[in-house]
């Protein structure tokens, strides 16, 4: 091959290599921008914060353990402690000693009502529950969305006798949430049950529990 032809080919290859390198840089840059944009979108999605205090709470469309449709009204002679739960919620199970203790200590001053956001496994839940207050199932997904409850469980909502939300405690009672709740109601709570593990669940099954 003539020297000038070889030089020309070498120059072309170098030029192409440079172009490929630039293309790779552009692709990496675009990928990074796409990933960053995705992360920003994820971070910008508002977290569910529960129903807002001072909001007037509409009656809850629900069914009771006799499968009877009803509306849970809040305006009345007593304020209501509304406990939002789900049968499959692990934190609801762990928080059960706390809500039982609270309801037992304060049922003379407050009306306690449990509301499940899911009908799944409710038959068994109704049959085995040791909660010292009635449990209903919400029959309207739109209500959960419009009220602000969403699918967060457990939630404890204090509703005044005029039907307005006074205070909301999100999640199981531990840490500052438990301290605030104990201070507000003037009670001492026993704390959460330990987290269940597959081993303890298998042992409970073997023991017939």
ZIHU-V739110 format. One line per field, one symbol per residue. ss: DSSP state (H for helix, E for strand, - for the rest). phi: phi as a letter, one per 20 degrees, with the letter a starting at -180 (. if undefined). psi: psi as a letter, one per 30 degrees, with the letter a starting at -180 (. if undefined). Layout:
# ZIHU-V739110
ss->???
phi->???
psi->???
This chain:
# ZIHU-V739110
ss->--HHHHHHHHHHHHHHHHHHHHHHHHHHHHHHHHHHHHHHHHHH-----------E---EEEE-----EEEE------EEEEEEE----HHHHHHHHHHHHHHHHH---EEEEEEE-----HHHHHHH------EEEE--HHHHHHH-------EEEEE----EEEEEEE----HHHHHHHHHHH------------HHHHHHHHH---
phi->.gfffffffffffffffffffffffffffffffffffffffffeffffdnfegmffefgefbcefemefbdeedfrecfddedebbgeffffffeggfffffffecffecedcdceecefmfgffffdfdfebfddcfdcgffgfffofmdececccedffendfebcdenfeblfffffffffemcddfnfffffcgffffffffeme
psi->kleeeeeeeeeeeeeeeeeeeeeeeeeeeeeeeeeeeeeeeeffkkkkglkklfkkklkjkllafggkklkjlfkafklkjjjkakegjefeeffeeeeeeeeefgfffkkkkkkkfkfkgeeeeeffkgkhlkklkkfjeeeeeeffebgkklkjkkklffgkkelkjkaljlbeeeeeeeeefhlklfllllklleeeeeeeeefg.
